[in-house]
């Protein structure tokens, strides 16, 4: 999953490395779009992580009984 994302990510020189006057509005727009895409990916990954944590918490709160049922334990 990450290897695909890393292979598609374009790394461009930092703004301090580009001589003054070399910035075009197209380059800046593309950089902003790339940042937006990376932020969207980060948000999606955080949401998946939160769902996983909720699932783990639910599993930890269940105690199996000898009869095969489960009891929800509140802390």
Phi and psi in radians as a Rosetta constraint file:
Dihedral C 1 N 2 CA 2 C 2 CIRCULARHARMONIC -1.271 0.35
Dihedral N 2 CA 2 C 2 N 3 CIRCULARHARMONIC -0.556 0.35
Dihedral C 2 N 3 CA 3 C 3 CIRCULARHARMONIC -1.127 0.35
Dihedral N 3 CA 3 C 3 N 4 CIRCULARHARMONIC -0.639 0.35
Dihedral C 3 N 4 CA 4 C 4 CIRCULARHARMONIC -1.124 0.35
Dihedral N 4 CA 4 C 4 N 5 CIRCULARHARMONIC -0.799 0.35
Dihedral C 4 N 5 CA 5 C 5 CIRCULARHARMONIC -1.105 0.35
Dihedral N 5 CA 5 C 5 N 6 CIRCULARHARMONIC -0.756 0.35
Dihedral C 5 N 6 CA 6 C 6 CIRCULARHARMONIC -1.146 0.35
Dihedral N 6 CA 6 C 6 N 7 CIRCULARHARMONIC -0.605 0.35
Dihedral C 6 N 7 CA 7 C 7 CIRCULARHARMONIC -1.270 0.35
Dihedral N 7 CA 7 C 7 N 8 CIRCULARHARMONIC -0.407 0.35
Dihedral C 7 N 8 CA 8 C 8 CIRCULARHARMONIC -1.629 0.35
Dihedral N 8 CA 8 C 8 N 9 CIRCULARHARMONIC -0.211 0.35
Dihedral C 8 N 9 CA 9 C 9 CIRCULARHARMONIC -1.335 0.35
Dihedral N 9 CA 9 C 9 N 10 CIRCULARHARMONIC 2.267 0.35
Dihedral C 9 N 10 CA 10 C 10 CIRCULARHARMONIC -1.742 0.35
Dihedral N 10 CA 10 C 10 N 11 CIRCULARHARMONIC 2.213 0.35
Dihedral C 10 N 11 CA 11 C 11 CIRCULARHARMONIC -1.799 0.35
Dihedral N 11 CA 11 C 11 N 12 CIRCULARHARMONIC 2.101 0.35
Dihedral C 11 N 12 CA 12 C 12 CIRCULARHARMONIC -1.941 0.35
Dihedral N 12 CA 12 C 12 N 13 CIRCULARHARMONIC 2.760 0.35
Dihedral C 12 N 13 CA 13 C 13 CIRCULARHARMONIC -1.026 0.35
Dihedral N 13 CA 13 C 13 N 14 CIRCULARHARMONIC 2.578 0.35
Dihedral C 13 N 14 CA 14 C 14 CIRCULARHARMONIC -1.098 0.35
Dihedral N 14 CA 14 C 14 N 15 CIRCULARHARMONIC 2.723 0.35
Dihedral C 14 N 15 CA 15 C 15 CIRCULARHARMONIC -1.007 0.35
Dihedral N 15 CA 15 C 15 N 16 CIRCULARHARMONIC -0.562 0.35
Dihedral C 15 N 16 CA 16 C 16 CIRCULARHARMONIC -1.223 0.35
Dihedral N 16 CA 16 C 16 N 17 CIRCULARHARMONIC -0.328 0.35
Dihedral C 16 N 17 CA 17 C 17 CIRCULARHARMONIC -1.549 0.35
Dihedral N 17 CA 17 C 17 N 18 CIRCULARHARMONIC -0.243 0.35
Dihedral C 17 N 18 CA 18 C 18 CIRCULARHARMONIC -1.630 0.35
Dihedral N 18 CA 18 C 18 N 19 CIRCULARHARMONIC 2.232 0.35
Dihedral C 18 N 19 CA 19 C 19 CIRCULARHARMONIC -1.042 0.35
Dihedral N 19 CA 19 C 19 N 20 CIRCULARHARMONIC 2.584 0.35
Dihedral C 19 N 20 CA 20 C 20 CIRCULARHARMONIC -0.962 0.35
Dihedral N 20 CA 20 C 20 N 21 CIRCULARHARMONIC 2.495 0.35
Dihedral C 20 N 21 CA 21 C 21 CIRCULARHARMONIC 1.520 0.35
Dihedral N 21 CA 21 C 21 N 22 CIRCULARHARMONIC -0.092 0.35
Dihedral C 21 N 22 CA 22 C 22 CIRCULARHARMONIC -1.614 0.35
Dihedral N 22 CA 22 C 22 N 23 CIRCULARHARMONIC -0.132 0.35
Dihedral C 22 N 23 CA 23 C 23 CIRCULARHARMONIC -1.360 0.35
Dihedral N 23 CA 23 C 23 N 24 CIRCULARHARMONIC 2.243 0.35
Dihedral C 23 N 24 CA 24 C 24 CIRCULARHARMONIC -1.895 0.35
Dihedral N 24 CA 24 C 24 N 25 CIRCULARHARMONIC 2.729 0.35
Dihedral C 24 N 25 CA 25 C 25 CIRCULARHARMONIC -1.118 0.35
Dihedral N 25 CA 25 C 25 N 26 CIRCULARHARMONIC -0.511 0.35
Dihedral C 25 N 26 CA 26 C 26 CIRCULARHARMONIC -1.166 0.35
Dihedral N 26 CA 26 C 26 N 27 CIRCULARHARMONIC -0.741 0.35
Dihedral C 26 N 27 CA 27 C 27 CIRCULARHARMONIC -1.107 0.35
Dihedral N 27 CA 27 C 27 N 28 CIRCULARHARMONIC -0.755 0.35
Dihedral C 27 N 28 CA 28 C 28 CIRCULARHARMONIC -1.154 0.35
Dihedral N 28 CA 28 C 28 N 29 CIRCULARHARMONIC -0.686 0.35
Dihedral C 28 N 29 CA 29 C 29 CIRCULARHARMONIC -1.108 0.35
Dihedral N 29 CA 29 C 29 N 30 CIRCULARHARMONIC -0.740 0.35
Dihedral C 29 N 30 CA 30 C 30 CIRCULARHARMONIC -1.136 0.35
Dihedral N 30 CA 30 C 30 N 31 CIRCULARHARMONIC -0.713 0.35
Dihedral C 30 N 31 CA 31 C 31 CIRCULARHARMONIC -1.097 0.35
Dihedral N 31 CA 31 C 31 N 32 CIRCULARHARMONIC -0.757 0.35
Dihedral C 31 N 32 CA 32 C 32 CIRCULARHARMONIC -1.106 0.35
Dihedral N 32 CA 32 C 32 N 33 CIRCULARHARMONIC -0.697 0.35
Dihedral C 32 N 33 CA 33 C 33 CIRCULARHARMONIC -1.110 0.35
Dihedral N 33 CA 33 C 33 N 34 CIRCULARHARMONIC -0.749 0.35
Dihedral C 33 N 34 CA 34 C 34 CIRCULARHARMONIC -1.071 0.35
Dihedral N 34 CA 34 C 34 N 35 CIRCULARHARMONIC -0.730 0.35
Dihedral C 34 N 35 CA 35 C 35 CIRCULARHARMONIC -1.119 0.35
Dihedral N 35 CA 35 C 35 N 36 CIRCULARHARMONIC -0.727 0.35
Dihedral C 35 N 36 CA 36 C 36 CIRCULARHARMONIC -1.076 0.35
Dihedral N 36 CA 36 C 36 N 37 CIRCULARHARMONIC -0.754 0.35
Dihedral C 36 N 37 CA 37 C 37 CIRCULARHARMONIC -1.097 0.35
Dihedral N 37 CA 37 C 37 N 38 CIRCULARHARMONIC -0.729 0.35
Dihedral C 37 N 38 CA 38 C 38 CIRCULARHARMONIC -1.166 0.35
Dihedral N 38 CA 38 C 38 N 39 CIRCULARHARMONIC -0.661 0.35
Dihedral C 38 N 39 CA 39 C 39 CIRCULARHARMONIC -1.151 0.35
Dihedral N 39 CA 39 C 39 N 40 CIRCULARHARMONIC -0.712 0.35
Dihedral C 39 N 40 CA 40 C 40 CIRCULARHARMONIC -1.073 0.35
Dihedral N 40 CA 40 C 40 N 41 CIRCULARHARMONIC -0.754 0.35
Dihedral C 40 N 41 CA 41 C 41 CIRCULARHARMONIC -1.100 0.35
Dihedral N 41 CA 41 C 41 N 42 CIRCULARHARMONIC -0.764 0.35
Dihedral C 41 N 42 CA 42 C 42 CIRCULARHARMONIC -1.069 0.35
Dihedral N 42 CA 42 C 42 N 43 CIRCULARHARMONIC -0.750 0.35
Dihedral C 42 N 43 CA 43 C 43 CIRCULARHARMONIC -1.101 0.35
Dihedral N 43 CA 43 C 43 N 44 CIRCULARHARMONIC -0.757 0.35
Dihedral C 43 N 44 CA 44 C 44 CIRCULARHARMONIC -1.094 0.35
Dihedral N 44 CA 44 C 44 N 45 CIRCULARHARMONIC -0.735 0.35
Dihedral C 44 N 45 CA 45 C 45 CIRCULARHARMONIC -1.146 0.35
Dihedral N 45 CA 45 C 45 N 46 CIRCULARHARMONIC -0.658 0.35
Dihedral C 45 N 46 CA 46 C 46 CIRCULARHARMONIC -1.151 0.35
Dihedral N 46 CA 46 C 46 N 47 CIRCULARHARMONIC -0.691 0.35
Dihedral C 46 N 47 CA 47 C 47 CIRCULARHARMONIC -1.120 0.35
Dihedral N 47 CA 47 C 47 N 48 CIRCULARHARMONIC -0.731 0.35
Dihedral C 47 N 48 CA 48 C 48 CIRCULARHARMONIC -1.087 0.35
Dihedral N 48 CA 48 C 48 N 49 CIRCULARHARMONIC -0.746 0.35
Dihedral C 48 N 49 CA 49 C 49 CIRCULARHARMONIC -1.093 0.35
Dihedral N 49 CA 49 C 49 N 50 CIRCULARHARMONIC -0.749 0.35
Dihedral C 49 N 50 CA 50 C 50 CIRCULARHARMONIC -1.106 0.35
Dihedral N 50 CA 50 C 50 N 51 CIRCULARHARMONIC -0.706 0.35
Dihedral C 50 N 51 CA 51 C 51 CIRCULARHARMONIC -1.120 0.35
Dihedral N 51 CA 51 C 51 N 52 CIRCULARHARMONIC -0.716 0.35
Dihedral C 51 N 52 CA 52 C 52 CIRCULARHARMONIC -1.091 0.35
Dihedral N 52 CA 52 C 52 N 53 CIRCULARHARMONIC -0.756 0.35
Dihedral C 52 N 53 CA 53 C 53 CIRCULARHARMONIC -1.092 0.35
Dihedral N 53 CA 53 C 53 N 54 CIRCULARHARMONIC -0.715 0.35
Dihedral C 53 N 54 CA 54 C 54 CIRCULARHARMONIC -1.094 0.35
Dihedral N 54 CA 54 C 54 N 55 CIRCULARHARMONIC -0.726 0.35
Dihedral C 54 N 55 CA 55 C 55 CIRCULARHARMONIC -1.102 0.35
Dihedral N 55 CA 55 C 55 N 56 CIRCULARHARMONIC -0.763 0.35
Dihedral C 55 N 56 CA 56 C 56 CIRCULARHARMONIC -1.101 0.35
Dihedral N 56 CA 56 C 56 N 57 CIRCULARHARMONIC -0.742 0.35
Dihedral C 56 N 57 CA 57 C 57 CIRCULARHARMONIC -1.089 0.35
Dihedral N 57 CA 57 C 57 N 58 CIRCULARHARMONIC -0.730 0.35
Dihedral C 57 N 58 CA 58 C 58 CIRCULARHARMONIC -1.083 0.35
Dihedral N 58 CA 58 C 58 N 59 CIRCULARHARMONIC -0.737 0.35
Dihedral C 58 N 59 CA 59 C 59 CIRCULARHARMONIC -1.138 0.35
Dihedral N 59 CA 59 C 59 N 60 CIRCULARHARMONIC -0.650 0.35
Dihedral C 59 N 60 CA 60 C 60 CIRCULARHARMONIC -1.214 0.35
Dihedral N 60 CA 60 C 60 N 61 CIRCULARHARMONIC -0.461 0.35
Dihedral C 60 N 61 CA 61 C 61 CIRCULARHARMONIC -1.465 0.35
Dihedral N 61 CA 61 C 61 N 62 CIRCULARHARMONIC -0.085 0.35
Dihedral C 61 N 62 CA 62 C 62 CIRCULARHARMONIC -1.751 0.35
Dihedral N 62 CA 62 C 62 N 63 CIRCULARHARMONIC 2.351 0.35
Dihedral C 62 N 63 CA 63 C 63 CIRCULARHARMONIC -2.078 0.35
Dihedral N 63 CA 63 C 63 N 64 CIRCULARHARMONIC 2.172 0.35
Dihedral C 63 N 64 CA 64 C 64 CIRCULARHARMONIC -1.363 0.35
Dihedral N 64 CA 64 C 64 N 65 CIRCULARHARMONIC 2.387 0.35
Dihedral C 64 N 65 CA 65 C 65 CIRCULARHARMONIC -1.729 0.35
Dihedral N 65 CA 65 C 65 N 66 CIRCULARHARMONIC 2.953 0.35
Dihedral C 65 N 66 CA 66 C 66 CIRCULARHARMONIC -1.111 0.35
Dihedral N 66 CA 66 C 66 N 67 CIRCULARHARMONIC -0.493 0.35
Dihedral C 66 N 67 CA 67 C 67 CIRCULARHARMONIC -1.392 0.35
Dihedral N 67 CA 67 C 67 N 68 CIRCULARHARMONIC -0.001 0.35
Dihedral C 67 N 68 CA 68 C 68 CIRCULARHARMONIC 1.661 0.35
Dihedral N 68 CA 68 C 68 N 69 CIRCULARHARMONIC -0.172 0.35
Dihedral C 68 N 69 CA 69 C 69 CIRCULARHARMONIC -1.432 0.35
Dihedral N 69 CA 69 C 69 N 70 CIRCULARHARMONIC -3.108 0.35
Dihedral C 69 N 70 CA 70 C 70 CIRCULARHARMONIC -2.299 0.35
Dihedral N 70 CA 70 C 70 N 71 CIRCULARHARMONIC 2.649 0.35
Dihedral C 70 N 71 CA 71 C 71 CIRCULARHARMONIC -2.139 0.35
Dihedral N 71 CA 71 C 71 N 72 CIRCULARHARMONIC 2.311 0.35
Dihedral C 71 N 72 CA 72 C 72 CIRCULARHARMONIC -1.489 0.35
Dihedral N 72 CA 72 C 72 N 73 CIRCULARHARMONIC 2.189 0.35
Dihedral C 72 N 73 CA 73 C 73 CIRCULARHARMONIC -1.818 0.35
Dihedral N 73 CA 73 C 73 N 74 CIRCULARHARMONIC 2.137 0.35
Dihedral C 73 N 74 CA 74 C 74 CIRCULARHARMONIC -1.612 0.35
Dihedral N 74 CA 74 C 74 N 75 CIRCULARHARMONIC 2.416 0.35
